[in-house]
Amino acid sequence: MNGNTDKSQSLFEEAKKYIPGGVNSPARAFQAVGTTPRFIEKADAQFIYDVDGNRYIDYIGSWGPMILGNNNPEVLKAVQDTIMDGLSFGAATEREITMAKLACEMVPCFEMVRMVNSGTEATMSALRAARGYTGRSKILKFEGCYHGHSDGLLVKAGSALIAEGGSPDSAGVTANCAKDTLTATYNDMNSVESLFEQYKGDIAAVIIEPVAANMGVVLPKEGFLKQLREICDINKTVLIFDEVITGFRLASGGAQQLFGIKPDMATFGKIIGGGMPVGAYGGKREIMECVAPVGKVYQAGTLSGNPVAMAAGIAQLTYLKNNPTVYEHINALGEMLYGGIAEIVKNAEADCHVNYIGSIGTLFFTGEAVSDYTSAKKSDLKKYADYFQHMMNSGNYFAPAQFEAMFISHAHTESDIKKTLDDAARFFGV
């Protein structure tokens, strides 16, 4: 069991004087699990360490991008070598070309790509490009899918925003901002077809997490993504895969490679930069050439293509491209961990359900299968909080919310998974 958390508690009290809620992102607040955040001092390989000296097996990995483990030597060296020449130039560099070529080689739908600074920026910019390309105003998203915190996307947006209702989800977002955002039910083509019929000729883009991971991990039903591709083709609507979670994780070419469905555009987050503050959006050349300075869709950023982020991203993506055994390893551990948890809750006759694919997964505290936003919200949040605290105190660093994913890295080992399963079994009394 881990020791005291006095220093984390003290830092949290101080942080609340200067930072709203004491954190710079609500996902770090630990409010949903009835406790206070651990302040992290360092991370290495599969472990993360807090300021009180407690060590945890890291199943967050900076919310996904640390697929090679924390402080991967090759990524770290690339960053160290690059910072000697400067941190930021706000000017073109050769690394941007190297990165763009690499991304276009790996991502099936990429013919051109634009680097940005976050997943939020990527999705916001991709939707603007889709609107500029089509000349249409409406976008269609799915309940429970989170695409960043830009105004028009905070409608039934999942993750920390899951609530009982209200559209938009956030104060400060006007109804006018959200009026062009249509919401369908994930895994329900009838809801999609109904919106296409109602707003015929006015839907610029459909944006979807090909595997939802912000209402917990929810897999697409057989044929669902294919049907989306078909309806977008019929209606000349841009299909956008938000691969901020799935990109370069489910396969070197992301979910679109794994499922064999090519979208018109795709968006990526921090994994494309080895965990640095970076994102990217790209797709068909004819769409991307609508973006300034070639086209009339404006998007810019001083730090876009930052040399340090590009160096980290080149190192990570090159490693993933050249070492397919990474996916064999993390997927095998995923089967061991999530399959093991499923067996534990079955033996305990607990009202739980495990969703997973490859190295990402979620234990839902509901006995009902979870296939959409409505079924995800049936989870018992108090029971998840109890489970979280037990696992955290036992040395496992999980997402501090029911509606998030767990991530396995290449640095994890079978012994790590066995320890975590033993801790889970102790919680469920089996």
C-alpha positions as CSV (number, residue, x, y, z in Angstrom):
1,M,0.0,0.0,0.0
2,N,1.2,3.5,-0.7
3,G,2.1,5.9,2.1
4,N,1.0,9.3,3.1
5,T,0.0,12.1,0.7
6,D,0.7,15.1,3.0
7,K,2.7,17.1,0.5
8,S,0.2,16.6,-2.3
9,Q,-2.5,17.8,0.1
10,S,-0.5,20.8,1.1
11,L,0.3,21.7,-2.5
12,F,-3.4,21.3,-3.5
13,E,-4.4,23.8,-0.8
14,E,-1.9,26.3,-2.0
15,A,-2.8,25.7,-5.7
16,K,-6.5,26.5,-5.0
17,K,-5.4,30.1,-4.0
18,Y,-4.1,30.8,-7.5
19,I,-5.6,28.3,-10.0
20,P,-9.3,27.7,-10.4
21,G,-10.0,24.5,-8.5
22,G,-6.3,24.1,-7.9
23,V,-5.8,22.4,-11.3
24,N,-5.1,23.5,-14.9
25,S,-7.5,20.9,-16.3
26,P,-10.7,19.6,-14.7
27,A,-9.6,16.0,-15.5
28,R,-6.9,16.3,-12.9
29,A,-9.2,17.5,-10.1
30,F,-10.2,14.0,-8.7
31,Q,-13.6,15.4,-7.7
32,A,-15.4,12.6,-9.5
33,V,-13.6,10.0,-7.2
34,G,-14.1,11.8,-3.9
35,T,-10.5,12.6,-3.2
36,T,-7.8,15.1,-4.0
37,P,-5.1,15.0,-6.7
38,R,-1.7,13.5,-6.3
39,F,1.0,16.0,-7.4
40,I,3.4,14.3,-9.6
41,E,7.2,14.8,-9.4
42,K,8.5,12.5,-12.2
43,A,7.7,9.5,-14.4
44,D,9.9,6.8,-15.9
45,A,9.0,3.8,-18.1
46,Q,5.8,2.3,-16.7
47,F,5.9,4.2,-13.4
48,I,4.9,7.6,-12.1
49,Y,6.0,9.1,-8.8
50,D,4.3,11.7,-6.6
51,V,5.8,14.4,-4.4
52,D,5.4,12.2,-1.3
53,G,7.5,9.5,-2.8
54,N,4.7,7.1,-3.7
55,R,5.2,5.0,-6.8
56,Y,2.3,3.9,-9.1
57,I,2.0,1.7,-12.1
58,D,0.9,4.3,-14.7
59,Y,-2.2,3.5,-16.6
60,I,-2.9,7.0,-17.8
61,G,0.3,7.8,-19.7
62,S,-0.4,11.5,-19.9
63,W,-3.9,10.5,-21.2
64,G,-2.6,8.2,-23.9
65,P,0.5,9.6,-25.8
66,M,3.1,7.7,-23.7
67,I,2.7,4.6,-25.8
68,L,6.4,3.8,-25.5
69,G,6.4,4.5,-21.8
70,N,7.4,7.6,-19.8
71,N,10.7,9.1,-20.6
72,N,11.4,6.8,-23.6
73,P,15.2,7.1,-24.2
74,E,14.9,7.8,-28.0
75,V,12.3,10.4,-27.6
76,L,14.1,12.0,-24.7
77,K,17.4,12.2,-26.6
78,A,15.7,13.8,-29.6
79,V,14.3,16.5,-27.4
80,Q,17.6,17.0,-25.6
81,D,19.5,17.4,-28.8
82,T,16.9,19.8,-30.3
83,I,16.6,22.2,-27.4
84,M,20.3,23.0,-27.7
85,D,19.5,24.9,-30.9
86,G,16.5,26.8,-29.4
87,L,13.0,26.2,-28.1
88,S,10.9,28.1,-30.6
89,F,11.4,30.1,-33.8
90,G,8.0,30.9,-35.1
91,A,9.4,30.1,-38.6
92,A,9.6,27.2,-41.0
93,T,12.0,24.3,-40.2
94,E,13.0,21.1,-42.0
95,R,11.7,19.0,-39.2
96,E,8.1,20.1,-40.1
97,I,8.6,18.5,-43.5
98,T,10.0,15.3,-42.1
99,M,7.1,15.1,-39.7
100,A,4.5,15.8,-42.4
101,K,6.0,13.2,-44.7
102,L,6.1,10.6,-41.9
103,A,2.5,11.3,-40.9
104,C,1.3,11.1,-44.5
105,E,3.1,7.7,-44.9
106,M,1.5,6.3,-41.8
107,V,-2.1,7.7,-41.8
108,P,-4.2,6.2,-44.6
109,C,-6.3,9.3,-45.2
110,F,-3.5,11.9,-45.1
111,E,-2.5,13.5,-48.4
112,M,-1.6,16.7,-46.6
113,V,-1.3,17.7,-42.9
114,R,-1.2,20.8,-40.8
115,M,0.4,20.8,-37.4
116,V,-1.3,22.6,-34.5
117,N,-0.8,22.7,-30.7
118,S,-3.5,20.4,-29.3
119,G,-6.3,18.0,-30.1
120,T,-8.8,20.7,-29.5
121,E,-7.1,23.0,-32.1
122,A,-7.0,20.1,-34.5
123,T,-10.7,19.3,-34.4
124,M,-11.7,22.9,-34.4
125,S,-9.6,23.6,-37.5
126,A,-10.6,20.4,-39.3
127,L,-14.3,21.4,-38.9
128,R,-13.6,24.9,-40.2
129,A,-11.8,23.4,-43.2
130,A,-14.8,21.1,-43.8
131,R,-17.2,24.0,-43.7
132,G,-15.0,26.0,-46.0
133,Y,-14.7,23.2,-48.4
134,T,-18.4,22.3,-48.6
135,G,-19.9,25.7,-48.1
136,R,-22.2,24.2,-45.5
137,S,-22.9,25.2,-41.9
138,K,-24.0,22.1,-39.9
139,I,-21.8,19.5,-38.3
140,L,-22.9,16.2,-36.8
141,K,-21.3,14.7,-33.8
142,F,-22.3,11.9,-31.4
143,E,-23.5,12.1,-27.8
144,G,-20.7,11.2,-25.4
145,C,-17.9,11.9,-27.9
146,Y,-15.5,14.6,-26.8
147,H,-13.7,16.6,-29.4
148,G,-12.0,19.3,-27.3
149,H,-13.4,22.4,-25.6
150,S,-14.1,24.7,-28.6
151,D,-17.5,26.3,-28.2
152,G,-19.4,24.5,-31.0
153,L,-18.3,21.1,-29.8
154,L,-19.4,21.3,-26.1
155,V,-22.7,19.6,-26.8
156,K,-23.2,16.3,-25.0
157,A,-19.5,16.0,-25.0
158,G,-18.8,13.1,-22.7
159,S,-15.9,12.7,-20.3
160,A,-15.9,15.2,-17.4
161,L,-18.8,16.9,-19.0
162,I,-21.2,14.0,-18.6
163,A,-24.3,15.4,-16.9
164,E,-28.0,14.9,-17.0
165,G,-28.8,17.3,-19.8
166,G,-28.5,20.8,-21.2
167,S,-27.2,21.9,-24.5
168,P,-24.6,23.3,-24.6
169,D,-22.8,21.5,-21.8
170,S,-20.7,24.5,-20.6
171,A,-21.5,27.9,-19.2
172,G,-20.1,30.6,-21.4
173,V,-21.1,28.8,-24.6
174,T,-24.0,30.6,-26.2
175,A,-26.9,28.7,-27.8
176,N,-26.0,30.5,-31.0
177,C,-22.5,28.9,-31.0
178,A,-24.1,25.4,-30.6
179,K,-27.0,25.8,-32.9
180,D,-25.1,24.3,-35.9
181,T,-24.0,21.3,-33.9
182,L,-26.3,18.3,-34.4
183,T,-26.1,15.3,-32.1
184,A,-26.8,11.7,-33.0
185,T,-26.6,8.5,-30.9
186,Y,-23.4,6.6,-31.1
187,N,-23.9,3.2,-32.8
188,D,-27.3,4.1,-34.0
189,M,-27.6,4.7,-37.8
190,N,-31.3,5.5,-37.6
191,S,-30.5,8.7,-35.6
192,V,-27.8,9.6,-38.2
193,E,-30.2,9.0,-41.2
194,S,-32.9,11.1,-39.5
195,L,-30.6,14.1,-39.2
196,F,-29.4,13.8,-42.7
197,E,-33.0,13.8,-43.9
198,Q,-33.9,16.7,-41.7
199,Y,-30.9,18.8,-42.7
200,K,-30.5,17.6,-46.3
201,G,-27.8,19.4,-48.1
202,D,-26.6,21.4,-45.1
203,I,-24.3,19.0,-43.1
204,A,-20.7,19.9,-43.8
205,A,-19.1,17.2,-41.7
206,V,-19.6,14.2,-39.5
207,I,-17.0,14.0,-36.7
208,I,-16.7,10.8,-34.6
209,E,-14.3,9.1,-32.3
210,P,-14.0,5.8,-34.3
211,V,-13.7,4.1,-30.9
212,A,-15.3,6.4,-28.3
213,A,-13.0,6.9,-25.3
214,N,-14.6,9.9,-23.5
215,M,-17.7,8.2,-22.2
216,G,-15.4,5.3,-21.3
217,V,-14.2,3.0,-24.1
218,V,-17.1,2.2,-26.4
219,L,-16.5,0.2,-29.5
220,P,-18.3,0.8,-32.8
221,K,-20.8,-1.9,-33.7
222,E,-20.1,-4.1,-36.7
223,G,-20.6,-2.1,-39.9
224,F,-21.4,1.2,-38.1
225,L,-18.3,3.1,-39.4
226,K,-18.8,1.6,-42.9
227,Q,-22.4,2.9,-42.9
228,L,-21.1,6.4,-41.9
229,R,-18.7,6.3,-44.8
230,E,-21.5,5.4,-47.2
231,I,-24.0,8.1,-46.0
232,C,-21.3,10.8,-46.1
233,D,-20.4,9.7,-49.7
234,I,-24.1,9.9,-50.7
235,N,-24.5,13.4,-49.2
236,K,-21.1,14.8,-50.2
237,T,-20.3,15.3,-46.5
238,V,-16.8,15.3,-45.0
239,L,-16.2,12.3,-42.7
240,I,-13.8,13.2,-39.9
241,F,-12.2,10.6,-37.6
242,D,-11.1,12.1,-34.3
243,E,-8.1,9.9,-33.6
244,V,-6.8,11.9,-30.6
245,I,-7.1,8.7,-28.5
246,T,-6.9,6.0,-31.2
247,G,-4.3,7.5,-33.5
248,F,-1.0,5.5,-33.6
249,R,-2.3,3.5,-30.7
250,L,-4.7,0.9,-32.1
251,A,-2.3,0.5,-35.0
252,S,0.5,2.5,-36.6
253,G,-2.2,4.0,-38.9
254,G,-4.8,4.4,-36.2
255,A,-8.3,3.1,-36.1
256,Q,-8.8,3.9,-39.8
257,Q,-6.1,1.3,-40.6
258,L,-7.5,-1.2,-38.0
259,F,-11.1,-1.0,-39.3
260,G,-10.2,-0.5,-42.9
261,I,-12.4,2.6,-43.2
262,K,-10.8,5.7,-44.7
263,P,-12.2,9.0,-43.6
264,D,-11.9,12.3,-45.6
265,M,-10.0,13.9,-42.7
266,A,-8.5,12.9,-39.3
267,T,-7.4,14.7,-36.2
268,F,-4.6,13.8,-33.8
269,G,-3.4,15.1,-30.4
270,K,-0.4,14.8,-28.2
271,I,0.6,11.2,-29.3
272,I,1.8,12.7,-32.6
273,G,4.4,14.6,-30.6
274,G,5.5,12.0,-28.1
275,G,3.4,13.7,-25.4
276,M,4.5,17.3,-26.2
277,P,1.8,20.0,-26.6
278,V,1.0,19.3,-30.3
279,G,-1.8,18.2,-32.6
280,A,-2.5,17.7,-36.3
281,Y,-5.3,17.6,-38.8
282,G,-5.1,16.4,-42.3
283,G,-6.8,14.5,-45.1
284,K,-7.6,14.9,-48.8
285,R,-5.5,17.3,-50.7
286,E,-8.5,19.1,-52.1
287,I,-9.8,19.8,-48.6
288,M,-6.5,20.8,-47.1
289,E,-5.8,23.2,-50.0
290,C,-8.7,25.2,-48.7
291,V,-6.6,26.2,-45.8
292,A,-4.5,29.5,-45.7
293,P,-2.2,30.5,-47.2
294,V,-3.4,28.4,-50.2
295,G,-7.1,28.8,-49.6
296,K,-9.5,31.0,-47.8
297,V,-10.0,29.0,-44.5
298,Y,-7.8,30.8,-42.0
299,Q,-5.8,29.0,-39.3
300,A,-2.5,29.9,-37.8
301,G,-0.3,29.4,-34.8
302,T,3.1,30.7,-33.7
303,L,4.0,27.4,-32.0
304,S,2.5,25.2,-34.7
305,G,5.3,22.8,-35.8
306,N,7.4,23.8,-32.8
307,P,10.9,22.2,-33.4
308,V,11.0,20.5,-30.0
309,A,7.6,18.9,-30.5
310,M,8.5,17.9,-34.0
311,A,11.7,16.2,-32.8
312,A,9.8,14.2,-30.2
313,G,7.1,13.3,-32.7
314,I,9.5,12.2,-35.3
315,A,11.3,10.0,-32.8
316,Q,8.1,8.4,-31.5
317,L,6.4,7.8,-34.9
318,T,9.5,6.5,-36.5
319,Y,9.9,3.9,-33.7
320,L,6.2,2.9,-34.0
321,K,6.5,2.6,-37.8
322,N,9.7,0.4,-37.6
323,N,8.7,-1.7,-34.6
324,P,5.3,-3.4,-35.1
325,T,6.1,-5.6,-32.1
326,V,5.1,-2.6,-29.9
327,Y,1.5,-3.4,-30.9
328,E,1.8,-7.1,-30.3
329,H,3.1,-6.4,-26.8
330,I,0.6,-3.8,-25.7
331,N,-2.3,-5.7,-27.2
332,A,-1.3,-8.9,-25.5
333,L,-1.1,-7.0,-22.2
334,G,-4.4,-5.4,-22.9
335,E,-6.0,-8.9,-23.3
336,M,-4.4,-10.0,-20.1
337,L,-5.5,-6.9,-18.1
338,Y,-8.9,-6.2,-19.4
339,G,-9.8,-9.9,-19.9
340,G,-8.5,-10.5,-16.4
341,I,-10.7,-7.8,-14.9
342,A,-13.7,-9.2,-16.8
343,E,-13.0,-12.6,-15.3
344,I,-12.7,-11.1,-11.8
345,V,-16.0,-9.2,-11.9
346,K,-17.7,-12.3,-13.4
347,N,-16.4,-14.5,-10.5
348,A,-17.5,-11.8,-8.0
349,E,-20.9,-11.6,-9.7
350,A,-20.5,-7.8,-9.7
351,D,-22.7,-5.5,-11.7
352,C,-19.8,-4.5,-14.0
353,H,-19.0,-4.6,-17.6
354,V,-15.6,-4.3,-19.3
355,N,-15.1,-2.7,-22.7
356,Y,-11.7,-2.8,-24.4
357,I,-9.8,-2.9,-27.7
358,G,-6.1,-3.4,-27.9
359,S,-4.3,-1.5,-25.2
360,I,-7.3,0.7,-24.1
361,G,-10.2,-0.2,-21.9
362,T,-12.7,0.8,-19.3
363,L,-14.4,-1.1,-16.4
364,F,-17.9,0.2,-16.1
365,F,-19.8,-0.2,-12.9
366,T,-23.0,-1.3,-14.6
367,G,-24.1,-4.8,-15.4
368,E,-25.6,-3.6,-18.7
369,A,-23.5,-3.7,-21.9
370,V,-22.3,-0.2,-22.8
371,S,-22.7,0.8,-26.4
372,D,-23.6,4.5,-26.3
373,Y,-23.9,7.6,-24.1
374,T,-27.2,6.6,-22.4
375,S,-25.9,3.1,-21.3
376,A,-22.6,4.6,-20.2
377,K,-24.4,7.0,-17.8
378,K,-26.0,4.1,-16.0
379,S,-22.6,3.4,-14.3
380,D,-22.5,3.6,-10.5
381,L,-20.1,6.5,-9.9
382,K,-19.8,5.9,-6.2
383,K,-18.7,2.3,-6.7
384,Y,-16.2,3.5,-9.3
385,A,-14.8,6.0,-6.8
386,D,-14.4,3.3,-4.2
387,Y,-12.6,1.1,-6.7
388,F,-10.4,4.0,-7.8
389,Q,-9.3,4.8,-4.3
390,H,-8.5,1.2,-3.5
391,M,-6.5,0.8,-6.7
392,M,-4.7,4.1,-6.2
393,N,-3.8,3.3,-2.6
394,S,-2.5,-0.1,-3.9
395,G,-0.2,1.6,-6.3
396,N,-2.1,1.8,-9.6
397,Y,-2.5,5.2,-11.3
398,F,-5.9,5.1,-13.0
399,A,-8.0,7.8,-14.6
400,P,-9.8,9.7,-11.8
401,A,-13.2,9.4,-13.5
402,Q,-15.5,6.5,-14.6
403,F,-15.8,7.9,-18.2
404,E,-12.2,7.7,-19.2
405,A,-9.9,5.1,-20.7
406,M,-7.0,3.1,-19.2
407,F,-3.8,3.0,-21.3
408,I,-1.1,0.4,-21.5
409,S,2.4,1.2,-22.7
410,H,5.2,-0.7,-24.3
411,A,7.1,-0.3,-20.9
412,H,4.5,-2.3,-19.0
413,T,5.3,-5.9,-18.1
414,E,3.3,-9.1,-17.3
415,S,4.3,-8.7,-13.7
416,D,2.8,-5.2,-13.6
417,I,-0.5,-6.6,-15.0
418,K,-0.5,-9.5,-12.5
419,K,0.0,-7.1,-9.6
420,T,-2.9,-4.9,-10.8
421,L,-5.2,-7.9,-11.2
422,D,-4.3,-9.1,-7.7
423,D,-5.2,-5.6,-6.4
424,A,-8.5,-5.7,-8.3
425,A,-9.3,-9.2,-7.1
426,R,-8.8,-8.0,-3.5
427,F,-11.3,-5.2,-4.0
428,F,-13.9,-7.5,-5.4
429,G,-13.2,-10.1,-2.8
430,V,-12.3,-13.0,-5.1
